[in-house]
């Protein structure tokens, strides 16, 4: 009876780590206070898994910010700008790398595979002097052991670490990151030796890049790495964990023949074809960690189906070598359903958060060993039967409308060049027009008034007046800075997806279903349980009110269908594209209502378009086809003079630039401030882009305030590859998480930089 959890959420059931971290960053509490909260969280997680009966419990999956950054710290791979002079890496250097500080910017952040989690990208080059600089993995193993829990220490595998890195500034882009393998393996050996000495009998290496399409030299690096580590891990059981997709046959062959490796972990939820590979051939004597419980969604496991899969696998690998596991770390799901005291009872019975998934894993392991909890399994069958037959899930009219979309192409009647001409005549914008991405700082007072209105402690009249006052403040501030296209600041919104989900049918919400996005930033994904439609307008009142306060264009702000889909927990009983088309039709209704009410600039954010891209190239074209189509559906009916914007953040867009162009937006704003001009290279390589584009000119995820000169320099770099008449000037994301003391000087400097360049461009004519 063996059970295993790949990893667990670290924020805490009530976001304890978030609040402790932010208090520490604000100077309101000490490092010791933060460490105490962290230690309490780790202890409670280990105890919870022990009490549930989990045999293989992970350690070192906790992080103060990000597990890849933890590996960078372990290897001493600190970029020189942070002034680290050796020794154990402390909070000052660690958090400077993650968040930047007053004098230096943060490291780049990008999406962790196809999830909404962001990791800090290592910056490496031939001159990096690697050294063992963070003993966190060993310390946390010992900490658990002192509590009576023998854990499996988890490390990001050496090859995946290098493949997820980027060449440091000044290093040739063609530099082979894998050439550093020989330099980092000695440090991995030191860590393994210390863990072994501390009593660890198992070690887990997460090598998720194995599910990607890899060239042969990258695959050879895995063989090289684990051959080199073989003698060091001798006497230990070594688990290589993969997740998020099927593992290709070529990689499977390499993985199953790695030296010194005694156990292999696979995602059998998203990697259903991997089952065929296992059934075809599995190395004798090795453990199979079968990831049958979904770590990416919140639906209760179909225990009968999983048990059937496990019984088939047991016949292949043997009873003693099969371990029941999660498909990936539970980091990507909500923490504990116990805290959802107000959730609809029927829908709650269909769900399982991280704590419940731990119980499911152990129930399956026990059932496999012949100790089946009949009551638990019967309740699971009843929940699945209820969900399939519930009338609240299905809406025939919505299904028919979405089905009718599949066979046709939805595009605006005129090409983008003609539309931009028509829009310019109406909007009369200067060159290098300035705007922001949508949200303004969400103050404590603002959050309080929303909270009290929701709790019915504040009347609707008083609530509307408070929000109106905030919008007026934001409008005046933008006019004072002379921003060209304004936003209303979104003071009425809690979250860019949740706000819409609360007004659409087919959605339900948790109270504490928080999931870490990056650092201390958490999101609470809506749960899409049924067919989606829009009962009434969602944003028109606030946008029209904001437009009435100014003569400048006011952007209507919407979240696009692909982002609503990718940032929600999506129903798993129909294809994702069907749900996406339903959402697209709902947003289309909203776009057309905004236009009817005098809003001539409408931003439909698709921040998560790239995030949903399948990891395997063979599956990408189909996804991009329906995702781009969904976006076009939302705005295909508006007039030429209505300007459609979209926004995307933190991802590598170069490989999908043609799909972005095919979205046919009039203006796209896109993150590039942390990515060291990576995005601009695609235009240097000859891609022609005729629509408006606003690559972010400063990083809003850092408290650092850029100077006018720095922003002007960034804009000049953009002007070197982009036409003057298509370039927009804007921050790289919404300002919701920043303070006004940071936002005001940053926006002033941004507008001043745009004006400075307008003057220079005019005098150069």
NORMOQUI-V526418 format. One record per pair of residues at least 24 apart in sequence whose ideal C-beta (glycine too) atoms are under 8 Angstrom apart, sorted by the first residue. I is the first residue (numbers start at 1). J is the second residue. Records with the same first field share a line. If there is no record, write none. Layout:
I=J, J
This chain:
1=55, 365, 366, 368, 369, 371
2=55, 56, 322, 323, 324, 365
3=53, 54, 55, 56, 323, 324, 325, 361, 362, 364, 365
4=54, 55, 56, 58, 152, 265, 289, 323, 324, 325, 326, 361
5=49, 54, 56, 57, 58, 325, 326, 330, 358, 361
6=58, 61, 204, 206, 241, 243, 265, 291, 295, 325, 326, 327, 328, 329, 330
7=58, 61, 154, 295, 328, 329, 330, 331
8=45, 49, 58, 61, 329, 330, 331, 354, 358
9=330, 331, 333, 334, 335, 354, 515, 516
10=41, 45, 61, 62, 63, 331, 516
11=335, 514, 516, 522
12=37, 41, 335
13=335, 336, 338, 339, 355, 512
14=339, 512
15=514, 522
16=40, 41
17=41, 64, 520
18=520, 521, 522
21=64, 65, 519, 520
22=520
24=91
25=95, 99
31=91
34=64, 91
38=62, 64
39=143
42=140, 143, 144
43=147
46=144, 147, 149, 151
47=147, 149
48=355, 358
49=149, 358
50=148, 149
52=358, 359, 362
53=362, 365, 366
54=358, 361, 362
55=323, 365
56=152, 202, 289, 323, 325
57=144, 149, 150, 151, 152
58=151, 152, 153, 154, 204
59=137, 140, 141, 143, 144, 151, 152, 153, 154
60=136, 137, 140, 141, 153, 154, 155
61=154, 329, 331
62=140
64=91, 94, 95
65=94, 95, 98, 120, 519
66=98, 118, 119, 120, 518, 519
67=119, 156
68=112, 119, 120, 121, 122, 156, 161, 164
69=94, 97, 98, 107, 119, 120
70=134, 136, 156
71=122, 155, 156, 161
72=97, 120, 122
73=97, 133, 134, 136
74=132, 133, 134, 136, 137, 155, 187, 191
75=130, 131, 132, 133, 161, 184, 187
76=129, 130, 131, 132, 133, 134, 187
77=122, 123, 124, 128, 130
78=133
79=107, 123, 168, 169
86=131, 133
87=133
88=133, 134, 135
89=133, 134
98=519
99=519, 701, 702, 703
100=699, 702, 703, 704
101=703, 704
102=703, 704
104=704
105=674, 699, 702, 704
106=674, 699, 701, 702, 704
107=674
108=166, 674, 675, 676
109=518, 650, 674, 701
110=650, 651, 652, 675
111=610, 611, 650, 651
113=208, 244, 615
114=244, 611, 612, 613, 614, 615
115=244, 296, 332, 611
116=332, 515, 517, 523, 566, 567, 608, 611
117=331, 332, 516, 517, 518
118=517, 518, 650
119=164, 518
121=164, 165, 166
122=161, 164, 165, 166
123=165, 166, 167, 168, 169
124=162, 165, 166, 167, 168, 171, 177, 180
125=167, 168, 170, 171, 175
126=171, 175, 179, 180
128=168, 180, 183
130=180, 183, 184, 186, 187
131=187
132=187, 190, 191
135=194
137=191, 195
138=191, 194, 195, 198
141=195, 198, 200
142=198
145=198, 199
150=199, 200, 201
151=200
152=200, 202, 203, 204, 239
153=195, 200, 202, 203, 204
154=204, 205, 206, 241
155=188, 191, 203, 204, 205, 206
156=205, 206
157=205, 206, 207, 225, 240
158=184, 185, 188, 205, 225
159=207, 209, 218, 221, 222, 225
160=206, 207, 208, 209, 210
162=221
163=209, 212, 218
164=209
166=676
169=676
178=217, 218, 221
181=221, 224, 225
182=228
185=225, 228, 229
188=229, 232
189=229, 232
192=229, 232, 233, 236
193=232
195=236
196=233, 235, 236
200=236
201=236, 237
202=236, 237, 238, 239
203=233, 236, 237, 238, 239
204=239, 241, 265
205=238, 239, 240, 241
206=241, 243
207=240, 241, 242, 255
208=241, 242, 243, 244
210=240, 242, 247, 251, 254, 255
211=242, 243, 244, 245, 246, 247, 248, 251, 267, 271, 615, 616
212=245, 615, 616
213=248, 616, 617
214=248, 250, 251
219=250, 251, 254
222=254, 255, 258
223=254, 257, 258, 259
226=258, 259, 260, 261
227=258, 259, 260
229=260
230=259, 260
231=260
233=260
234=260
237=262, 263, 287
238=262, 263
239=263, 264, 265, 287, 289
240=264, 265
241=265, 289
242=266, 267, 271
243=267, 270, 271, 291, 295, 327, 328, 329
244=270, 271, 296, 328, 615
245=270, 271, 614, 615, 616
246=270, 271, 272, 273, 274, 616
247=271, 274, 277
248=616
249=277
252=277
256=281, 282, 283, 286
257=283
261=286
262=286, 287
263=287, 288, 289, 323
264=288, 289
265=289, 291, 325
266=290, 291
267=291, 327, 328
268=292, 309, 327
269=293, 294, 295, 296, 327
270=296, 327
271=327
275=309, 313
278=313, 316, 317
279=312, 316
282=316, 317
285=321
286=317, 321
287=317, 321, 322, 323
288=313, 316, 317, 321, 322, 323
289=323, 325
290=322, 323, 324, 325
291=325, 326, 327, 328
292=324, 325, 327, 364
293=324, 325, 326, 327, 357, 360, 361, 364
294=326, 327, 333, 357, 572
295=326, 327, 328, 329, 330, 331, 332, 333, 357
296=327, 328, 332, 333
297=333, 569, 570, 572
298=333, 334, 351, 352, 353, 513, 527, 569
299=350, 351, 352, 569, 571, 572
300=349, 350, 351, 352, 356, 360, 380, 383, 384
301=352, 357, 360, 364, 380
302=380, 384
303=360, 363, 364, 367, 376, 377, 380, 381
304=377, 380, 381
306=364
307=364, 367, 368
310=364, 368
311=368
314=368
322=368
323=365
324=361, 362, 364, 365, 368
325=361
326=357, 361
330=354, 357, 358
331=515, 516
332=515
333=357, 515, 569
334=510, 512, 513, 514, 515, 524, 525, 569
335=512, 513, 514
336=512
339=511, 512
340=510, 511, 512, 513
341=511
342=511
343=508, 510, 511
344=508
346=386, 390, 392
347=508, 527, 529
349=379, 382, 383, 386
350=383, 384, 386, 387, 529
351=527
353=513
387=529, 573
388=573
390=530
392=529, 530
393=529, 530, 531, 571, 573
394=530, 531
395=505, 506, 530, 531, 533
397=533
398=506, 531, 532, 533, 582, 585
399=531, 578, 582
401=582, 585
402=578, 581, 582, 585
403=578
405=581, 584, 585, 629, 633
406=581
409=629, 632
410=629, 632, 633, 636
411=632, 636, 664
412=632, 635, 636, 638, 640, 664
413=640
414=640
416=664, 666, 690, 691
417=690
418=640
419=640, 641, 643, 666
420=666, 691, 692
422=640, 641
423=600, 640, 641, 642, 643, 666
425=641
426=600, 641
427=485, 553, 600, 601, 643
429=484, 485
430=484, 758
431=724, 725, 727, 758, 761
432=715, 724, 727, 728, 729, 754, 757, 758, 761
433=484, 485, 728, 729, 754
434=482, 483, 484, 485, 728, 729, 730, 750, 751, 754
435=483, 484, 485, 486, 487, 555, 669, 694, 728, 729, 730
436=478, 483, 487, 730, 731, 734, 735, 747
437=487, 603, 647, 669, 730, 731, 732, 733, 734, 735
438=487, 489, 490, 496, 555, 557, 603, 605, 647, 734
439=487, 489, 490, 493, 496, 734, 735, 736
440=474, 477, 487, 489, 490, 491, 735, 736, 743
441=735, 736, 737, 738, 739, 740, 743
442=491, 736, 737
443=740
446=470, 491
450=492, 494
467=491, 492, 542
468=545
471=542, 545, 546, 549
472=549
475=546, 549, 550, 554
477=744
478=552, 747
479=550, 552
481=747, 748, 751
482=751, 755
483=552, 747, 751
484=552, 553
485=552, 553, 554, 555, 601
486=546, 550, 552, 553, 554, 555
487=546, 554, 555, 557
488=542, 543, 545, 546, 554, 555, 557
490=557, 734, 736
492=542
495=523, 524
496=559, 563, 567, 605, 607, 734
497=523, 525, 526, 559, 563, 564, 567, 568
498=524, 525, 526
499=538, 559
500=538, 558, 559, 564
501=526, 528, 564, 568
502=526
503=534, 535, 536, 538
504=532, 533, 534, 535, 538, 583, 586
505=530, 531, 532, 533, 534, 535
506=530, 531, 532, 533, 582
507=532, 568
513=569
518=701
521=737
523=567
525=567, 568, 569
526=564, 568, 569
527=568, 569
528=565, 568, 569, 570, 571, 579
529=571
530=571
531=582
532=579, 582, 583, 586
533=582, 585, 586
534=585, 586, 587, 589, 590
537=589, 590, 593
538=590
539=590, 594
540=590, 593, 594, 597, 599
543=594, 597, 599
544=597, 598, 599
547=598, 599
553=600, 601, 643
554=599, 601
555=599, 601, 602, 603, 645
556=591, 594, 599, 601, 602, 603
557=603, 605
558=587, 590, 591, 594, 602, 603, 604, 605, 634
559=587, 604, 605, 607
560=587, 604, 605, 606, 609, 630, 631, 634, 646
561=586, 587, 630, 631, 633, 634
562=606, 608, 609, 612, 627, 630, 631
563=605, 606, 607, 608, 609
565=608, 612
566=608, 609, 611, 612
567=607, 608
577=626, 630
580=626, 627, 630
581=626, 630, 633
583=630
584=630, 631, 633, 634
585=633
587=634
588=633, 634, 635, 636, 637
591=634, 635, 637, 638
592=637, 638
595=638, 639, 642
600=641, 642, 643
601=642, 643, 645
602=635, 638, 642, 643, 644, 645
603=644, 645, 646, 647
604=631, 634, 635, 644, 645, 646, 665
605=646, 647, 648
606=631, 646, 647, 648, 663
607=647, 648, 649
609=648, 656, 659, 660
610=648, 651, 652, 653, 656
611=651
613=656
624=656, 659
627=659
628=659, 662, 663
631=663, 665
632=663, 664
643=667
645=669, 692
647=733
649=732, 733
650=674, 733
652=678
653=679, 682
654=678, 679, 681, 682
657=682, 687, 689
658=687
661=687, 689, 691
664=691
665=691
666=691, 692
667=691, 692, 693, 694, 728
668=692, 693, 694
669=693, 694, 695, 696, 728, 730, 732
670=694, 695, 696, 732
671=695, 696, 732, 733
672=696, 732
673=697, 698, 699, 714, 732
674=699, 701, 732
677=717
680=717, 718, 720, 721, 722
683=721, 722
684=721
689=722, 726
690=726
691=726
692=726, 727, 728
693=722, 726, 727, 728
694=727, 728, 729, 730
695=732
696=730, 731, 732, 733
697=729, 730, 731, 732, 750, 753
698=731, 732, 746, 750
699=732
700=731, 732, 733, 734, 735, 737, 738, 746
701=733, 737
703=738, 739, 742
705=742, 745, 746, 749
706=746, 749
707=749
708=749, 752, 753, 756
709=753
711=749, 750, 753
712=753, 756, 757
715=753, 754, 757
716=757
719=757
724=761
729=753, 754
